[in-house]
Amino acid sequence: MQSVAVGAFGAAPALIKIAKPVPQAGQVLVRLQASGLNPFDWRLGDGILKDKLPHSFPLVLGVDGAGVIEATGPGVRRFKAGDQVVGQFLFGRVGEGSFADYAVIDENAVLSHYPNTLTATSAAALPTAGITALQLCQRLDLPVGSTVLIVGATGGVGSFLTQLAVMKGLRVIATATHDAAAQMRALGAGATLDYHETTLERWVNEHVPERIDGLVDLVSDATVFTAHLALVRRGGVALSTVWSAQADELDKRGITGGNFEIKATTQDLDVLVTAVAAGKLAVRIDRQISLADVPAALAANRAGGARGKTVVVM
Ligand SMILES: NC(=O)c1ccc[n+]([C@@H]2O[C@H](COP(=O)([O-])OP(=O)(O)OC[C@H]3O[C@@H](n4cnc5c(N)ncnc54)[C@H](OP(=O)(O)O)[C@@H]3O)[C@@H](O)[C@H]2O)c1
């Protein structure tokens, strides 16, 4: 079967043939129909978890995936052959990922059933970016009507977070390069700002002189994130998904929050599947690609410019 893998940490991902996996005790074998691409995929190839979990090489990349269970290993209780599932193909070991025709995964991984009203493409876009957005939104413990600035809003996480924050009654200001402004407004952003044309400081000082209540920064390094804290009012919340928050800098400004780390659960994935199936949450698909396109798409994602989700269709 075809898969996209790296042969060593930091190596270029490549399309390779490997043997179809066999489900062991407690595992299911999924015939993948679609896989969502995330920045986490190339970070895994770079070795972000190399000191935390065992890895198998060639390291098949891809975390998010949706498809149909073809077989189950001994002792599996939650699933049966023929079930349509979506989840994260990462459970205790890195390298048996979803950029492949088939993958095995433990039945206790983050894995949900999804209804026929969802396409595999929409389902596969959900797990990592959707759960991150849902949990970020839960950390935005702010009153209805509060203003939240999302930096890096036009990609996977930001497209979901914008909608979820608006549903919670927050007013979203989204950074958006000019081509993406209309898209972000369609997702519910009350205002957009193009960081190529103005600075966040200038924009906030002009439009929200009382300062913002919440900041979710999906892209900035520690120096830039710390500078952005000046835009947040005392008592507000600031979160970084890229480990840029320094506790002392937040403390001295009376801001709560800090670095965010996803703790993915099947329950949260169920919430997202239900919201999409009910038409309450839109899945913004940027590009649909094939497995052969994945190496180039990973390189492109590193360079920026995502507009919603890139999904691999098998
Ligand atoms: N800590 C965690 O648990 C966790 C969980 C999930 C994701 N993450 C991280 O969160 C980040 C976002 O994830 P994602 O899936 O949404 O990524 P993505 O889909 O690649 O989107 C990133 C977006 O940021 C925009 N951007 C880049 N530089 C920017 C800047 N200086 N100012 C404003 N916008 C900028 C990009 O568009 P333009 O280049 O056109 O501006 C792109 O739309 C990634 O670094 C990911 O690894 C962390």
The ligand as an SDF file (V2000), in Angstrom:
LIG
                    3D

 48 52  0  0  0  0  0  0  0  0999 V2000
   -0.0890   23.4760   21.2410 N   0  0  0  0  0  0  0  0  0  0  0  0
   -0.9860   22.6710   20.6860 C   0  0  0  0  0  0  0  0  0  0  0  0
   -1.5330   21.7670   21.3320 O   0  0  0  0  0  0  0  0  0  0  0  0
   -1.3390   22.8690   19.2260 C   0  0  0  0  0  0  0  0  0  0  0  0
   -2.4450   22.2080   18.6740 C   0  0  0  0  0  0  0  0  0  0  0  0
   -2.7600   22.4740   17.3210 C   0  0  0  0  0  0  0  0  0  0  0  0
   -1.9920   23.3690   16.5850 C   0  0  0  0  0  0  0  0  0  0  0  0
   -0.9110   23.9400   17.1640 N   0  0  0  0  0  0  0  0  0  0  0  0
   -0.0790   24.9010   16.4160 C   0  0  0  0  0  0  0  0  0  0  0  0
   -0.8920   26.0460   16.1490 O   0  0  0  0  0  0  0  0  0  0  0  0
   -0.4540   26.6420   14.9180 C   0  0  0  0  0  0  0  0  0  0  0  0
   -1.6660   26.8690   14.0060 C   0  0  0  0  0  0  0  0  0  0  0  0
   -2.1740   25.6080   13.5790 O   0  0  0  0  0  0  0  0  0  0  0  0
   -3.0810   25.5120   12.2670 P   0  0  0  0  0  0  0  0  0  0  0  0
   -3.4180   24.0840   12.0790 O   0  0  0  0  0  0  0  0  0  0  0  0
   -4.1740   26.5050   12.3180 O   0  0  0  0  0  0  0  0  0  0  0  0
   -2.0120   25.9860   11.1520 O   0  0  0  0  0  0  0  0  0  0  0  0
   -2.2690   26.3890    9.6280 P   0  0  0  0  0  0  0  0  0  0  0  0
   -3.5270   25.7460    9.1580 O   0  0  0  0  0  0  0  0  0  0  0  0
   -0.9990   26.1340    8.9140 O   0  0  0  0  0  0  0  0  0  0  0  0
   -2.5720   27.9810    9.7090 O   0  0  0  0  0  0  0  0  0  0  0  0
   -1.6420   28.9380   10.1200 C   0  0  0  0  0  0  0  0  0  0  0  0
   -2.1590   30.2890    9.6290 C   0  0  0  0  0  0  0  0  0  0  0  0
   -1.3840   31.3580   10.1660 O   0  0  0  0  0  0  0  0  0  0  0  0
   -1.2490   32.3860    9.1880 C   0  0  0  0  0  0  0  0  0  0  0  0
   -0.0610   33.1640    9.5460 N   0  0  0  0  0  0  0  0  0  0  0  0
    1.2390   32.8270    9.3800 C   0  0  0  0  0  0  0  0  0  0  0  0
    2.0470   33.7870    9.8740 N   0  0  0  0  0  0  0  0  0  0  0  0
    1.2380   34.7410   10.3820 C   0  0  0  0  0  0  0  0  0  0  0  0
    1.4610   35.9830   11.0570 C   0  0  0  0  0  0  0  0  0  0  0  0
    2.6970   36.4340   11.2970 N   0  0  0  0  0  0  0  0  0  0  0  0
    0.3910   36.6890   11.4740 N   0  0  0  0  0  0  0  0  0  0  0  0
   -0.8610   36.2590   11.2530 C   0  0  0  0  0  0  0  0  0  0  0  0
   -1.1450   35.0900   10.6000 N   0  0  0  0  0  0  0  0  0  0  0  0
   -0.1030   34.3440   10.1810 C   0  0  0  0  0  0  0  0  0  0  0  0
   -1.1600   31.6220    7.8890 C   0  0  0  0  0  0  0  0  0  0  0  0
   -1.5970   32.3830    6.7730 O   0  0  0  0  0  0  0  0  0  0  0  0
   -0.6760   33.5220    6.0750 P   0  0  0  0  0  0  0  0  0  0  0  0
    0.7230   32.9240    6.0060 O   0  0  0  0  0  0  0  0  0  0  0  0
   -1.2830   33.7540    4.7360 O   0  0  0  0  0  0  0  0  0  0  0  0
   -0.7750   34.6950    6.9690 O   0  0  0  0  0  0  0  0  0  0  0  0
   -2.1160   30.4500    8.1230 C   0  0  0  0  0  0  0  0  0  0  0  0
   -3.4150   30.7790    7.6760 O   0  0  0  0  0  0  0  0  0  0  0  0
    0.6030   25.6950   14.3240 C   0  0  0  0  0  0  0  0  0  0  0  0
    1.8950   26.1870   14.6320 O   0  0  0  0  0  0  0  0  0  0  0  0
    0.3630   24.3760   15.0550 C   0  0  0  0  0  0  0  0  0  0  0  0
    1.5130   23.5770   15.1340 O   0  0  0  0  0  0  0  0  0  0  0  0
   -0.5680   23.7200   18.4550 C   0  0  0  0  0  0  0  0  0  0  0  0
  1  2  1  0
  2  3  2  0
  2  4  1  0
  4  5  1  0
  4 48  2  0
  5  6  2  0
  6  7  1  0
  7  8  2  0
  8  9  1  0
  8 48  1  0
  9 10  1  0
  9 46  1  0
 10 11  1  0
 11 12  1  0
 11 44  1  0
 12 13  1  0
 13 14  1  0
 14 15  2  0
 14 16  1  0
 14 17  1  0
 17 18  1  0
 18 19  2  0
 18 20  1  0
 18 21  1  0
 21 22  1  0
 22 23  1  0
 23 24  1  0
 23 42  1  0
 24 25  1  0
 25 26  1  0
 25 36  1  0
 26 27  1  0
 26 35  1  0
 27 28  2  0
 28 29  1  0
 29 30  1  0
 29 35  2  0
 30 31  1  0
 30 32  2  0
 32 33  1  0
 33 34  2  0
 34 35  1  0
 36 37  1  0
 36 42  1  0
 37 38  1  0
 38 39  2  0
 38 40  1  0
 38 41  1  0
 42 43  1  0
 44 45  1  0
 44 46  1  0
 46 47  1  0
M  CHG  2   8   1  16  -1
M  END
$$$$
